[in-house]
Amino acid sequence: MSLSVLNNISAMYAENNLNQTQSSLQNTLTQLSSGSRINSGSDDAAGLSLADGLSANEAALTQSAQNASDGVGLLQTADGALSQVNNLLNRAVTLATEASNGTLNANQVGSANAEYQNILSEIGNIGSTTNFNGNSVFSATATDLVVSDGTASGTTTFADTVGALTKASIGESAPTTTPGTASALTATTPTTSSSGTASTTSLTLAANTNTVGGTLSLAVGGGSAHSITVAAGTSLSALATQINSDSTYQADSISASYNSTTGALTISGPATASSDLSTTGTSLQQTTAGTTGTTPGAGVDFTAASISTLTAASAQTVLTSLTAAIGDVAYQRGIIGANVNQLTAASDVASSESENLTAASSAIMSTDYGQATSDMAKYQVLSQTGISALAQANSVQQEVLKLLQ
């Protein structure tokens, strides 16, 4: 290699390596001081993006757990108030039982009624003054409680409603059930048989959820009809089983099959000439499925004239109504308890998910101190050797001066 003073290539190599070492050492020291492996997008762009997304999920889940806990607090406030209502109703039961006894005089019954009126008024007061965070608890309107991980697909809204509590509505009754409607169901006209072909008739419901009941009568050719009683609420598949198990129909070669896809029941007679299948006398009714409402009904109305005042004459009626009200309050508390359990489970799930996401985010972002301290030692040595090498490279060109002496 020729001697030159225009460019110190060795010094340039040493300087470049020293700069890279200093940059790596600075990055390592930043990781050690911050505790974070990723301190800028250039450190790990994909990792930073993932960690930031997880952090957003964690924030939403942490607050969601608190949302659910707040909802539990609201419902427990309502449950506690209803517990006191139950105590008041039990006292009213004692008063009504006492007033129904013929040994009390008019003044004593009047005193019992005065306390009874106070009980009803206090129940109304509980309903109007029980609040949670300034909001009425017994509002009969839904409170939306949101549990979310920050995404649309991961969001669940619990709409919990605490029914009104007034003297006109104490407790809640079970939702009303609407019975199904019945309509006549007649068999299709049997097909005319020919030699070797079975005569058939079919029964089809307006909806697969409908059921039948009544009398089914079948006869083959000129033979006598045989009738079976079909219990109300029988499905067509169950009716097919009933037909096929009937010994008379078996002897007449009558069989039935149910097609779950089409919802049709096909009844077949014998595959012989002059063996038409007759359904004369059949009187089946199809019944739609009953429906149960989703909203509880209002509780007992103690403003009704028959039970608004406790007298010797009304005591028995009042007692019956109080018993019903206690049952309605218990039903309402049961609904509240179920909602509390649901929200508690949602809170636990949100907390668990947040914990797992925090662990995942930590694995991405946190500094590995074992690795970082090892890197720091390496870069410190490289920095010292780099400075020494740069110094040596700069001193080499000084040797050229000796040639000019």
C-alpha positions in Angstrom: 0.0 0.0 0.0 1.4 3.4 -0.9 1.8 6.1 1.6 -0.6 9.1 1.3 -1.8 12.0 3.3 -4.8 13.0 1.2 -7.2 10.4 2.8 -6.8 8.5 6.0 -8.8 5.4 5.0 -8.0 3.5 8.2 -9.1 6.5 10.3 -12.4 6.6 8.3 -13.0 2.9 9.0 -12.3 3.4 12.6 -14.5 6.4 12.8 -17.5 4.7 11.1 -17.3 1.7 13.4 -16.9 4.0 16.4 -20.0 5.9 15.4 -22.0 2.7 15.0 -20.8 1.5 18.3 -21.7 4.8 20.0 -25.2 4.7 18.4 -25.8 1.1 19.6 -24.5 2.0 23.1 -26.8 5.0 23.2 -29.8 2.9 22.2 -28.9 0.3 24.9 -28.5 2.9 27.6 -31.9 4.3 26.6 -33.5 0.9 27.0 -31.8 0.4 30.4 -32.9 3.9 31.6 -36.5 3.8 30.3 -37.2 0.1 30.9 -38.7 -0.1 27.4 -37.2 -2.0 24.5 -39.0 0.2 21.9 -38.5 3.9 22.4 -39.2 5.1 18.9 -40.7 3.7 15.7 -37.2 3.0 14.3 -36.5 0.6 17.1 -39.3 -1.9 16.0 -42.1 -0.4 13.9 -44.2 -3.5 13.8 -43.7 -4.2 17.5 -44.6 -0.6 18.4 -47.8 -0.8 16.3 -48.9 -4.0 17.9 -48.1 -2.8 21.4 -50.0 0.5 20.9 -53.0 -1.5 19.7 -52.8 -3.7 22.8 -52.5 -0.7 25.0 -55.8 0.7 23.6 -57.5 -2.7 24.3 -56.1 -2.7 27.8 -57.4 0.8 28.5 -60.9 -0.1 27.2 -61.0 -3.4 29.2 -59.8 -1.8 32.4 -62.6 0.8 32.2 -65.1 -1.9 31.2 -64.4 -3.8 34.4 -65.1 -0.6 36.2 -68.3 0.0 34.2 -69.5 -3.5 35.2 -68.6 -2.9 38.8 -70.6 0.4 38.8 -73.5 -1.5 37.4 -73.2 -4.1 40.1 -73.3 -1.2 42.6 -76.5 0.2 41.1 -78.2 -3.2 41.2 -77.1 -4.0 44.7 -78.4 -0.6 45.8 -81.8 -1.6 44.4 -81.6 -5.1 46.0 -80.8 -3.5 49.4 -83.8 -1.2 49.1 -86.1 -4.1 48.1 -84.8 -6.0 51.2 -86.2 -3.2 53.3 -89.4 -3.2 51.4 -89.7 -6.9 52.1 -89.3 -6.2 55.8 -92.0 -3.6 55.7 -94.4 -6.0 53.8 -93.8 -8.6 56.5 -94.8 -6.1 59.2 -97.9 -5.3 57.1 -98.7 -9.0 57.0 -98.6 -9.1 60.8 -101.0 -6.0 60.9 -103.4 -7.5 58.4 -103.5 -10.8 60.2 -104.1 -9.0 63.5 -106.8 -6.8 62.0 -108.6 -9.9 60.6 -109.1 -11.2 64.2 -112.6 -10.5 65.5 -111.3 -9.7 69.0 -110.0 -6.2 68.1 -112.2 -3.2 68.5 -112.6 -0.4 66.1 -109.9 1.8 67.7 -107.4 -1.0 67.6 -108.1 -1.8 63.9 -107.7 2.0 63.3 -104.3 2.0 64.9 -103.3 -1.0 62.8 -104.5 0.9 59.7 -102.5 4.0 60.6 -99.3 1.9 60.7 -100.3 0.2 57.5 -100.6 3.5 55.8 -97.2 4.6 57.1 -95.8 1.3 55.6 -97.2 2.0 52.2 -96.0 5.6 52.3 -92.5 4.5 53.3 -92.4 2.0 50.5 -93.3 4.8 48.1 -90.6 7.0 49.7 -88.0 4.2 49.2 -88.9 4.1 45.5 -88.7 7.8 44.9 -85.6 8.6 47.0 -83.3 5.6 46.3 -80.5 7.0 44.1 -77.2 5.9 42.7 -74.7 8.6 41.7 -77.6 11.1 41.6 -79.8 8.9 39.3 -83.1 7.3 40.4 -82.7 3.6 40.9 -86.3 2.6 40.5 -86.8 4.4 37.2 -88.3 1.6 35.1 -85.9 2.6 32.3 -82.9 0.6 31.0 -79.4 1.5 32.1 -76.9 0.7 29.4 -73.7 -0.9 30.8 -71.0 -1.2 28.3 -68.2 -3.8 28.4 -65.7 -3.4 25.5 -62.2 -4.2 24.3 -62.2 -1.1 22.2 -63.5 -2.8 19.0 -67.0 -3.0 17.6 -67.0 -6.8 17.6 -65.8 -6.9 21.2 -68.4 -4.6 22.6 -71.3 -5.9 24.7 -74.1 -3.7 26.1 -76.1 -4.9 29.1 -79.4 -3.1 29.3 -80.5 -3.6 32.9 -83.8 -2.3 34.1 -85.0 -1.8 37.7 -88.8 -1.6 37.8 -90.7 1.3 39.3 -91.4 1.2 43.0 -94.5 3.1 44.2 -97.6 2.3 46.2 -99.2 1.5 42.9 -96.5 -0.9 41.8 -94.8 -2.9 44.5 -92.5 -5.6 43.1 -92.7 -7.1 39.6 -94.7 -10.1 38.3 -93.5 -12.6 35.8 -94.0 -11.7 32.1 -97.4 -12.7 30.8 -97.7 -15.7 28.5 -99.8 -15.5 25.4 -101.4 -18.8 24.6 -101.2 -20.1 21.0 -104.2 -19.8 18.7 -105.9 -22.9 17.3 -107.3 -23.4 13.8 -108.8 -26.3 11.9 -106.4 -28.7 10.2 -107.8 -30.9 7.5 -106.1 -33.6 5.5 -105.6 -33.3 1.8 -107.9 -35.3 -0.4 -106.5 -38.8 -0.6 -105.2 -39.8 -4.0 -107.1 -42.4 -5.9 -105.3 -45.7 -5.7 -104.7 -47.9 -8.7 -103.3 -51.4 -8.9 -100.0 -51.5 -7.0 -100.1 -47.9 -6.0 -100.8 -46.8 -2.4 -103.4 -44.2 -1.7 -101.9 -41.3 0.3 -103.0 -38.2 2.2 -100.8 -35.5 3.8 -101.0 -33.1 6.7 -99.0 -29.9 6.7 -98.8 -27.3 9.4 -98.7 -23.5 8.8 -95.4 -23.5 10.7 -93.1 -26.3 11.9 -93.4 -25.0 15.5 -97.2 -25.6 15.4 -98.7 -28.7 17.0 -102.0 -30.6 16.5 -104.7 -32.2 18.6 -108.1 -33.7 18.2 -109.3 -36.8 16.3 -107.8 -38.5 13.3 -110.0 -41.0 11.5 -108.8 -43.3 8.7 -110.5 -46.0 6.7 -109.3 -48.2 3.8 -111.7 -48.8 0.9 -115.1 -49.7 2.1 -113.9 -50.8 5.5 -114.9 -49.2 8.8 -113.1 -46.1 10.0 -110.8 -46.3 12.9 -110.2 -43.1 15.0 -107.4 -42.2 17.3 -107.3 -39.4 19.8 -104.4 -37.0 19.4 -103.4 -35.1 22.5 -103.2 -31.4 22.3 -99.7 -30.2 21.6 -98.6 -33.2 19.6 -96.1 -32.6 16.9 -96.5 -34.2 13.5 -93.4 -36.4 14.0 -95.0 -37.7 17.2 -98.3 -38.2 15.4 -96.5 -40.3 12.8 -95.1 -42.5 15.6 -98.6 -42.8 17.1 -100.1 -43.9 13.8 -97.4 -46.4 13.1 -97.8 -47.9 16.6 -101.5 -48.4 16.3 -102.4 -52.1 15.9 -105.5 -51.5 13.8 -103.7 -49.3 11.3 -100.9 -51.8 11.2 -103.4 -54.5 10.3 -104.9 -52.3 7.6 -101.3 -51.6 6.2 -101.6 -47.9 7.0 -98.3 -46.2 7.8 -97.1 -42.6 8.2 -93.8 -40.8 7.6 -92.8 -37.3 8.6 -90.5 -35.1 6.4 -88.7 -32.6 8.7 -87.5 -30.6 5.7 -91.0 -29.9 4.2 -92.8 -30.3 7.5 -95.4 -32.6 5.9 -96.8 -35.8 7.4 -97.7 -38.4 4.7 -100.2 -41.2 5.5 -100.2 -44.1 3.1 -102.7 -46.9 2.7 -102.2 -50.4 1.2 -100.8 -50.6 -2.3 -103.7 -52.6 -3.8 -106.6 -51.9 -6.2 -109.8 -50.5 -4.8 -108.2 -49.5 -1.5 -108.8 -45.8 -1.4 -107.8 -44.1 1.9 -110.6 -42.1 3.5 -110.1 -39.4 6.2 -113.8 -38.8 6.8 -114.4 -37.9 10.4 -111.0 -36.3 11.0 -111.2 -33.2 13.2 -107.7 -32.1 14.0 -106.8 -28.6 15.2 -103.4 -27.0 14.8 -102.1 -24.7 17.5 -99.5 -22.1 17.3 -96.7 -22.0 19.9 -97.5 -19.8 22.9 -95.2 -16.8 23.5 -93.9 -15.5 26.8 -93.2 -11.8 27.1 -89.7 -10.4 28.0 -90.9 -7.6 30.2 -92.0 -8.2 33.8 -95.5 -7.0 34.7 -96.2 -4.4 37.3 -96.5 -5.5 40.9 -99.4 -5.2 43.3 -101.3 -1.9 43.3 -102.0 -0.9 46.9 -103.8 2.3 45.8 -106.8 0.0 44.8 -109.8 0.8 46.8 -110.2 -2.8 48.1 -106.8 -2.9 49.7 -105.8 0.8 50.2 -107.2 0.8 53.7 -106.9 -1.9 56.4 -110.2 -2.6 58.0 -111.6 -5.7 59.7 -113.6 -6.3 56.5 -110.7 -5.8 54.1 -108.1 -7.5 56.2 -108.3 -10.9 54.4 -108.1 -9.2 51.0 -105.2 -7.1 52.1 -103.4 -10.2 53.5 -103.7 -12.0 50.2 -102.4 -8.9 48.3 -99.5 -8.6 50.7 -98.5 -12.2 50.1 -98.6 -11.6 46.4 -96.5 -8.4 46.8 -93.9 -10.3 48.8 -93.7 -12.9 46.0 -93.4 -10.1 43.4 -90.6 -8.4 45.3 -88.8 -11.7 45.6 -89.2 -12.2 41.8 -87.8 -8.7 41.2 -84.9 -9.4 43.5 -84.2 -12.6 41.6 -84.0 -10.7 38.3 -81.6 -8.2 39.9 -79.5 -11.0 41.4 -79.2 -12.7 38.0 -78.1 -9.4 36.4 -75.6 -8.9 39.2 -74.1 -12.3 38.5 -73.9 -11.6 34.8 -72.2 -8.2 35.3 -69.8 -9.8 37.8 -68.9 -12.4 35.3 -68.4 -9.8 32.6 -66.1 -7.8 34.9 -64.1 -10.8 35.7 -63.7 -11.6 32.0 -62.6 -8.0 31.2 -60.1 -8.0 34.0 -58.7 -11.4 33.0 -58.4 -10.3 29.3 -56.8 -7.0 30.4 -54.3 -8.9 32.4 -53.4 -11.2 29.5 -53.1 -8.3 27.1 -50.8 -6.5 29.6 -48.6 -9.5 29.7 -48.5 -9.7 25.9 -47.7 -6.0 25.6 -45.0 -6.2 28.3 -43.3 -9.1 26.4 -43.1 -6.8 23.3 -42.2 -3.5 25.0 -40.2 -4.3 28.1 -36.4 -4.2 28.2 -34.6 -7.6 28.6 -32.1 -6.4 31.2 -30.0 -9.5 30.9 -29.5 -8.9 27.2 -29.2 -5.1 27.5 -26.5 -5.2 30.2 -24.6 -7.7 28.1 -24.9 -5.5 25.1 -23.8 -2.4 27.1 -20.6 -4.2 28.3 -19.9 -5.2 24.7 -20.4 -1.7 23.3 -18.4 -0.1 26.0 -15.4 -2.3 25.1 -15.9 -1.7 21.4 -16.1 2.0 22.1 -12.8 2.0 23.9 -11.1 -0.1 21.3 -12.6 2.1 18.6 -11.2 5.2 20.1 -7.9 3.5 20.5 -7.9 2.3 16.9 -8.9 5.8 15.6 -6.0 7.3 17.6 -3.6 4.7 16.1 -5.0 5.4 12.5 -4.4 9.2 13.0 -0.8 8.6 14.2 0.1 6.4 11.2 0.2 9.4 8.8 2.6 11.2 11.1 5.2 8.7 10.0 5.2 10.4 6.5 7.0 13.3 8.1 10.0 11.2 8.9 10.5 10.7 5.1 10.7 14.5 4.7 13.4 15.0 7.4 
